[in-house]
Each structure stands twice: as structure tokens, then as C-alpha cells.
């Protein structure tokens, strides 16, 4: 297993989007955890992992990922919300989280992750 200074959890239910995010993060030198496609899967991964940051889709096949955001905030794990709903769709308690409106450029994704990891 390769040793990455930063490992990023991807929480995304759309397979193609998750693959593109994973490729962009790998190309930028990040290790990837997941992708988790459901709330349950994401919470399970978070039981055994402490990612440097998380790319979090707000809507996972009709299920809100707000509980994941709550857990991340409680643990002090930074996350970027990747959503087609824009900032207006972010739960009020997480309005300070950075938002990547879908569709987004891979360069914007990696720049957001770099900021979360203190690299920018």
C-alpha cells in the first residue's frame, strides 16, 4: 500500500462522478478512501479511518448526508460539499463549509481539497 500524506474520503453515489473525483485526487497525489455511495457506507468507513478531508455529496440516492457532515464537524474533519443544489442546499449548521457546485472542474476540486489540507 502506498503511503500518502493526505487521504481523502469520497462520499458520492454517482459512479461516474466518483470515478472522476478519484482520478483527479490520485493525479494530484492524494490517497483515496472509498468512494462511499451511501450514508451507511460512509459512516462505516469513518469508524476505521480518519481522512485528512472529505468530498461530500449532499444527496446520496435521495438520502441526505447531513448526518455525515455533523459527524465530520464534531470530529474536526474538514469537508467540501459537492452538490448540484449550490450553497442554498447546505444545511444551516454547515453553511461555513466550502461548496463545489456541480458540475465542477477537477482543478477546482483539487484546489478545494488542497485548502482543506492546509496546502494552499
C-alpha positions as CSV (number, residue, x, y, z in Angstrom):
1,X,0.0,0.0,0.0
2,X,1.3,3.4,-0.9
3,X,1.8,5.9,1.9
4,X,0.0,9.2,1.1
5,X,0.5,12.3,3.3
6,X,-3.3,13.1,2.8
7,X,-6.1,10.6,2.4
8,X,-9.4,11.9,1.2
9,X,-12.8,10.2,1.7
10,X,-15.1,10.4,-1.3
11,X,-18.8,10.3,-0.5
12,X,-20.6,10.2,-3.9
13,X,-23.4,8.0,-5.1
14,X,-23.0,8.6,-8.9
15,X,-20.4,6.0,-10.1
16,X,-19.0,8.1,-12.9
17,X,-18.7,11.2,-10.8
18,X,-17.0,9.2,-8.0
19,X,-14.5,7.8,-10.6
20,X,-13.7,11.2,-11.9
21,X,-13.2,12.6,-8.4
22,X,-11.0,9.6,-7.5
23,X,-8.9,10.1,-10.7
24,X,-8.4,13.8,-10.1
25,X,-7.4,13.3,-6.5
26,X,-5.0,10.4,-7.4
27,X,-3.5,12.6,-10.1
28,X,-2.9,15.4,-7.6
29,X,-1.1,13.0,-5.2
30,X,-3.8,12.2,-2.7
31,X,-4.8,8.8,-1.4
32,X,-8.5,8.0,-1.7
33,X,-10.8,6.3,0.8
34,X,-14.0,4.9,-0.7
35,X,-15.9,6.0,-2.6
36,X,-18.8,5.6,-0.2
37,X,-22.1,5.5,-2.1
38,X,-24.5,5.5,0.9
39,X,-24.7,7.2,4.3
40,X,-24.3,3.8,6.0
41,X,-21.2,3.0,3.9
42,X,-19.6,6.4,4.7
43,X,-20.3,6.1,8.4
44,X,-18.8,2.6,8.4
45,X,-15.6,3.9,6.6
46,X,-15.3,6.7,9.2
47,X,-15.4,4.1,12.0
48,X,-12.0,2.8,10.9
49,X,-10.5,5.8,9.1
50,X,-9.6,9.4,9.9
51,X,-9.3,11.1,6.5
52,X,-7.5,14.4,6.0
53,X,-10.6,15.7,4.3
54,X,-13.9,14.6,2.7
55,X,-15.6,15.4,-0.6
56,X,-19.2,15.1,0.4
57,X,-22.2,14.9,-1.9
58,X,-25.3,16.2,-0.1
59,X,-27.8,13.8,-1.7
60,X,-27.0,10.1,-1.8
61,X,-29.7,8.4,-3.9
62,X,-32.4,10.5,-2.2
63,X,-30.8,10.3,1.3
64,X,-29.4,13.4,3.0
65,X,-25.7,13.2,4.1
66,X,-26.3,15.8,6.8
67,X,-25.6,13.3,9.5
68,X,-22.2,12.6,7.9
69,X,-21.5,16.4,7.9
70,X,-22.5,16.5,11.6
71,X,-20.1,13.7,12.4
72,X,-17.2,15.3,10.4
73,X,-17.8,18.7,12.1
74,X,-17.8,17.0,15.6
75,X,-14.5,15.2,14.8
76,X,-12.9,18.3,13.3
77,X,-12.5,16.7,9.9
78,X,-12.7,19.3,7.1
79,X,-15.0,18.7,4.2
80,X,-16.1,20.3,0.9
81,X,-19.8,19.9,-0.1
82,X,-20.1,18.8,-3.7
83,X,-23.7,19.5,-4.8
84,X,-25.9,20.4,-7.7
85,X,-28.1,22.4,-5.2
86,X,-25.5,25.1,-4.6
87,X,-24.8,26.8,-1.3
88,X,-28.6,27.2,-0.7
89,X,-28.8,23.4,-0.3
90,X,-26.3,23.2,2.5
91,X,-27.8,22.6,6.0
92,X,-27.7,25.8,8.1
93,X,-25.3,24.3,10.6
94,X,-22.7,23.7,7.8
95,X,-23.1,26.9,5.9
96,X,-19.4,27.7,6.6
97,X,-18.3,24.6,4.7
98,X,-16.8,25.3,1.2
99,X,-19.2,24.3,-1.6
100,X,-18.3,22.9,-5.0
101,X,-21.3,23.4,-7.3
102,X,-21.8,20.5,-9.7
103,X,-20.6,20.2,-12.4
104,X,-17.2,21.4,-11.3
105,X,-13.8,21.3,-12.9
106,X,-11.3,18.8,-11.5
107,X,-8.8,21.7,-10.9
108,X,-11.4,23.4,-8.6
109,X,-11.8,20.1,-6.7
110,X,-8.1,19.6,-6.1
111,X,-7.7,23.3,-5.2
112,X,-10.5,23.0,-2.6
113,X,-9.0,19.8,-1.2
114,X,-5.6,21.4,-1.0
115,X,-7.1,24.3,1.0
116,X,-8.8,21.8,3.4
117,X,-5.4,20.0,3.9
118,X,-3.6,23.3,4.5
119,X,-1.7,23.1,1.3
120,X,-2.9,26.3,-0.3
